[in-house]
């Protein structure tokens, strides 16, 4: 486990960190674009989703979970 993984785990461990992470999931991963979404909008949302997944993976590794 790296120092940065531990830092992410500690940052998001508390109640407020969990609220922030839940909000990030709601506005990215759980967001659905309509059929009229442009390619640019789709690419932007996928980039945001990737970033949130990266944060979640760092948290999991910092908690001693699998990578």
PATI-26599 format. One record per residue: x, y, z of N, C-alpha, C in turn. Coordinates in steps of 0.05 Angstrom, whole numbers, padded with zeros to 5 digits. Each point is the difference from the previous one (the first is absolute). Layout:
PATI-26599
<n_px:X	n_py:Y	n_pz:Z	ca_px:X	ca_py:Y	ca_pz:Z	c_px:X	c_py:Y	c_pz:Z>
...
//
This chain:
PATI-26599
<n_px:00017	n_py:-00024	n_pz:00000	ca_px:-00017	ca_py:00024	ca_pz:00000	c_px:00018	c_py:00025	c_pz:00000>
<n_px:-00007	n_py:00018	n_pz:-00018	ca_px:00016	ca_py:00025	ca_pz:-00002	c_px:-00011	c_py:00021	c_pz:00019>
<n_px:00016	n_py:00021	n_pz:00004	ca_px:-00008	ca_py:00022	ca_pz:00017	c_px:-00025	c_py:00014	c_pz:-00012>
<n_px:-00001	n_py:00002	n_pz:-00026	ca_px:-00023	ca_py:00014	ca_pz:-00012	c_px:-00026	c_py:-00017	c_pz:00003>
<n_px:00003	n_py:-00026	n_pz:-00002	ca_px:-00024	ca_py:-00017	ca_pz:00004	c_px:-00010	c_py:00003	c_pz:00029>
<n_px:00018	n_py:00000	n_pz:00019	ca_px:-00007	ca_py:00004	ca_pz:00028	c_px:-00013	c_py:00028	c_pz:00004>
<n_px:00010	n_py:00020	n_pz:-00013	ca_px:-00011	ca_py:00027	ca_pz:00002	c_px:-00029	c_py:00001	c_pz:-00011>
<n_px:-00005	n_py:-00013	n_pz:-00022	ca_px:-00027	ca_py:-00001	ca_pz:-00011	c_px:-00018	c_py:-00015	c_pz:00019>
<n_px:00009	n_py:-00022	n_pz:00011	ca_px:-00017	ca_py:-00016	ca_pz:00019	c_px:-00007	c_py:00017	c_pz:00024>
<n_px:00019	n_py:00014	n_pz:00011	ca_px:-00005	ca_py:00017	ca_pz:00024	c_px:-00018	c_py:00024	c_pz:-00007>
<n_px:00004	n_py:00012	n_pz:-00023	ca_px:-00015	ca_py:00023	ca_pz:-00008	c_px:-00030	c_py:-00006	c_pz:-00002>
<n_px:-00006	n_py:-00024	n_pz:-00012	ca_px:-00028	ca_py:-00007	ca_pz:-00005	c_px:-00011	c_py:-00019	c_pz:00021>
<n_px:00014	n_py:-00005	n_pz:00022	ca_px:-00009	ca_py:-00019	ca_pz:00020	c_px:-00023	c_py:00011	c_pz:00017>
<n_px:00000	n_py:00025	n_pz:00006	ca_px:-00020	ca_py:00012	ca_pz:00018	c_px:-00027	c_py:00004	c_pz:-00014>
<n_px:-00019	n_py:00008	n_pz:00016	ca_px:-00027	ca_py:00005	ca_pz:-00009	c_px:-00001	c_py:00020	c_pz:-00023>
<n_px:00015	n_py:00022	n_pz:00003	ca_px:00000	ca_py:00021	ca_pz:-00020	c_px:00013	c_py:-00010	c_pz:-00026>
<n_px:00021	n_py:-00015	n_pz:00002	ca_px:00013	ca_py:-00011	ca_pz:-00023	c_px:-00018	c_py:-00019	c_pz:-00015>
<n_px:-00015	n_py:-00016	n_pz:00015	ca_px:-00019	ca_py:-00018	ca_pz:-00013	c_px:-00023	c_py:00015	c_pz:-00014>
<n_px:-00008	n_py:00022	n_pz:00012	ca_px:-00021	ca_py:00017	ca_pz:-00013	c_px:00011	c_py:00012	c_pz:-00026>
<n_px:00025	n_py:00009	n_pz:00000	ca_px:00012	ca_py:00012	ca_pz:-00024	c_px:00002	c_py:-00022	c_pz:-00022>
<n_px:00010	n_py:-00023	n_pz:00008	ca_px:00003	ca_py:-00022	ca_pz:-00019	c_px:-00028	c_py:-00008	c_pz:-00012>
<n_px:-00020	n_py:-00002	n_pz:00017	ca_px:-00027	ca_py:-00006	ca_pz:-00010	c_px:-00010	c_py:00020	c_pz:-00019>
<n_px:00006	n_py:00026	n_pz:00005	ca_px:-00009	ca_py:00021	ca_pz:-00018	c_px:00015	c_py:-00002	c_pz:-00026>
<n_px:00026	n_py:-00006	n_pz:00001	ca_px:00015	ca_py:-00003	ca_pz:-00025	c_px:-00010	c_py:-00023	c_pz:-00017>
<n_px:-00008	n_py:-00022	n_pz:00013	ca_px:-00012	ca_py:-00023	ca_pz:-00014	c_px:-00026	c_py:00009	c_pz:-00013>
<n_px:-00016	n_py:00014	n_pz:00015	ca_px:-00027	ca_py:00008	ca_pz:-00010	c_px:00002	c_py:00017	c_pz:-00025>
<n_px:00019	n_py:00019	n_pz:-00001	ca_px:00002	ca_py:00018	ca_pz:-00022	c_px:00017	c_py:-00010	c_pz:-00023>
<n_px:00012	n_py:-00024	n_pz:00003	ca_px:00016	ca_py:-00011	ca_pz:-00021	c_px:-00009	c_py:-00029	c_pz:-00007>
<n_px:00006	n_py:-00019	n_pz:00017	ca_px:-00005	ca_py:-00028	ca_pz:-00006	c_px:-00030	c_py:-00006	c_pz:-00003>
<n_px:-00016	n_py:00012	n_pz:00017	ca_px:-00029	ca_py:-00005	ca_pz:-00001	c_px:-00015	c_py:00018	c_pz:-00020>
<n_px:00014	n_py:00018	n_pz:-00012	ca_px:-00013	ca_py:00019	ca_pz:-00019	c_px:-00004	c_py:-00014	c_pz:-00027>
<n_px:-00023	n_py:00005	n_pz:-00011	ca_px:-00007	ca_py:-00011	ca_pz:-00026	c_px:-00005	c_py:00023	c_pz:-00020>
<n_px:00013	n_py:-00001	n_pz:-00022	ca_px:-00004	ca_py:00020	ca_pz:-00021	c_px:-00022	c_py:-00011	c_pz:-00019>
<n_px:-00015	n_py:00018	n_pz:-00011	ca_px:-00021	ca_py:-00007	ca_pz:-00019	c_px:00011	c_py:-00008	c_pz:-00027>
<n_px:-00018	n_py:-00009	n_pz:-00017	ca_px:00008	ca_py:-00008	ca_pz:-00027	c_px:00010	c_py:00022	c_pz:-00018>
<n_px:-00005	n_py:00025	n_pz:00008	ca_px:00010	ca_py:00023	ca_pz:-00015	c_px:00027	c_py:00011	c_pz:00009>
<n_px:00013	n_py:-00015	n_pz:00018	ca_px:00026	ca_py:00009	ca_pz:00010	c_px:00020	c_py:00000	c_pz:-00022>
<n_px:00016	n_py:00021	n_pz:00000	ca_px:00021	ca_py:00002	ca_pz:-00021	c_px:00024	c_py:-00018	c_pz:00007>
<n_px:00017	n_py:-00005	n_pz:-00019	ca_px:00024	ca_py:-00016	ca_pz:00005	c_px:00017	c_py:00014	c_pz:00021>
<n_px:00002	n_py:00026	n_pz:-00001	ca_px:00015	ca_py:00015	ca_pz:00019	c_px:-00010	c_py:-00003	c_pz:00029>
<n_px:-00027	n_py:00000	n_pz:00003	ca_px:-00012	ca_py:-00004	ca_pz:00026	c_px:00006	c_py:-00028	c_pz:00010>
<n_px:-00002	n_py:-00019	n_pz:-00017	ca_px:00005	ca_py:-00028	ca_pz:00008	c_px:00029	c_py:-00004	c_pz:00008>
<n_px:00018	n_py:00012	n_pz:-00015	ca_px:00029	ca_py:-00003	ca_pz:00007	c_px:00006	c_py:00014	c_pz:00027>
<n_px:-00012	n_py:00023	n_pz:00004	ca_px:00004	ca_py:00015	ca_pz:00024	c_px:-00010	c_py:-00016	c_pz:00024>
<n_px:-00024	n_py:-00011	n_pz:-00002	ca_px:-00011	ca_py:-00015	ca_pz:00022	c_px:00017	c_py:-00025	c_pz:00006>
<n_px:00009	n_py:-00014	n_pz:-00021	ca_px:00016	ca_py:-00024	ca_pz:00004	c_px:00026	c_py:00007	c_pz:00013>
<n_px:00012	n_py:00023	n_pz:-00006	ca_px:00024	ca_py:00009	ca_pz:00014	c_px:-00005	c_py:00005	c_pz:00029>
<n_px:-00022	n_py:00012	n_pz:00007	ca_px:-00008	ca_py:00005	ca_pz:00027	c_px:-00004	c_py:-00027	c_pz:00015>
<n_px:-00014	n_py:-00019	n_pz:-00013	ca_px:-00004	ca_py:-00026	ca_pz:00012	c_px:00026	c_py:-00014	c_pz:00006>
<n_px:00018	n_py:00001	n_pz:-00019	ca_px:00026	ca_py:-00012	ca_pz:00003	c_px:00014	c_py:00011	c_pz:00025>
<n_px:-00001	n_py:00026	n_pz:00003	ca_px:00014	ca_py:00013	ca_pz:00022	c_px:-00012	c_py:-00009	c_pz:00027>
<n_px:-00027	n_py:-00002	n_pz:00002	ca_px:-00012	ca_py:-00009	ca_pz:00024	c_px:00007	c_py:-00029	c_pz:00006>
<n_px:00001	n_py:-00016	n_pz:-00020	ca_px:00009	ca_py:-00028	ca_pz:00003	c_px:00028	c_py:-00001	c_pz:00010>
<n_px:00017	n_py:00017	n_pz:-00010	ca_px:00028	ca_py:00001	ca_pz:00009	c_px:00001	c_py:00006	c_pz:00030>
<n_px:-00015	n_py:00020	n_pz:00008	ca_px:-00001	ca_py:00007	ca_pz:00029	c_px:-00009	c_py:-00023	c_pz:00017>
<n_px:-00022	n_py:-00014	n_pz:-00009	ca_px:-00010	ca_py:-00023	ca_pz:00015	c_px:00021	c_py:-00022	c_pz:00001>
<n_px:00014	n_py:-00005	n_pz:-00021	ca_px:00021	ca_py:-00020	ca_pz:00000	c_px:00023	c_py:00007	c_pz:00019>
<n_px:00008	n_py:00025	n_pz:00001	ca_px:00020	ca_py:00009	ca_pz:00018	c_px:-00009	c_py:-00003	c_pz:00029>
<n_px:-00025	n_py:00006	n_pz:00006	ca_px:-00011	ca_py:-00003	ca_pz:00026	c_px:00001	c_py:-00029	c_pz:00009>
<n_px:-00009	n_py:-00018	n_pz:-00018	ca_px:-00001	ca_py:-00029	ca_pz:00005	c_px:00028	c_py:-00010	c_pz:00006>
<n_px:00020	n_py:00008	n_pz:-00016	ca_px:00027	ca_py:-00009	ca_pz:00004	c_px:00011	c_py:00011	c_pz:00027>
<n_px:-00007	n_py:00025	n_pz:00006	ca_px:00009	ca_py:00012	ca_pz:00025	c_px:-00012	c_py:-00013	c_pz:00024>
<n_px:-00023	n_py:-00013	n_pz:-00003	ca_px:-00013	ca_py:-00014	ca_pz:00022	c_px:00010	c_py:-00029	c_pz:00002>
<n_px:00019	n_py:-00007	n_pz:-00018	ca_px:00011	ca_py:-00027	ca_pz:00001	c_px:-00014	c_py:-00019	c_pz:-00018>
<n_px:-00019	n_py:00010	n_pz:-00017	ca_px:-00015	ca_py:-00017	ca_pz:-00018	c_px:00017	c_py:-00007	c_pz:-00024>
<n_px:-00013	n_py:-00017	n_pz:-00017	ca_px:00014	ca_py:-00008	ca_pz:-00025	c_px:00002	c_py:00024	c_pz:-00019>
<n_px:00019	n_py:-00001	n_pz:-00017	ca_px:00004	ca_py:00021	ca_pz:-00020	c_px:-00013	c_py:-00005	c_pz:-00025>
//
